[in-house]
Structures are given as C-alpha cells and as structure tokens.
Amino acid sequence: MKFIIMSISLLFAVSMYADAKRGEAVYKANCAQCHSIHMTGGLGRDFNLVSYTRTKQQIMEYAEDPSSHYREFGYNANAMPTLPLTGDEIEDVADFISSLQPFKKWMAKKKSSK
C-alpha cells in the first residue's frame, strides 16, 4: 500500500513538473518578448511578481482573454494581445508562472489587530 501511495505521489509530482517545463517553452516562444522572469524589465509585468500576487486560475483567465480582465488586475488599459494559445498551453504557462514564486501573497497570515 505504501508503495502505491508513493508511486502515485511520484507520478503526480512528475506531471506537475512536466506541465511547468512545457509552460517554460510556451513562455519562451510567446511571452518572453514582453515579460521577464529575472526582474530585467520589459513592457509587461515580471512573472515573478505575477506569480506572487495571482492565482493560477487568475493567470489562466487573463491569458485567455486579457481585454476582458485587465481592469480586475488593476490596469487602466490593456496592452497585452490575445495570443493564439490552446487551453493546454495556457494551463502549462500558468503552471510555469506559478512555479516561479514558492511563496504567495495570499498565503501570508494576517496579523490580528489587538
């Protein structure tokens, strides 16, 4: 039983890594022209910052239709084009972006006011 659980866990971990690896390829082909991942600048927001402040679901929704979601992300205008990506590619790149920052803003415990 222990072997089965460990095997399933390993398969899950490998599939998560594979999605992020495929997402890195999607990033390099479609996103790197505007978004950096090393705080080196660019037209778009650095993906380390996106990873820290956004959930995977939010990233996917924005990538699918940026012109409909830019206001909820706090932008006054939309400069991001709608890219010709499949649903799987959008999910893979969202996995990659999410993997950049292990700590998330929403994970921080709120201090209680006393």
Helices and strands as residue ranges (DSSP letters): H 2-30, H 47-53, H 56-64, H 66-69, H 87-99, G 105-107
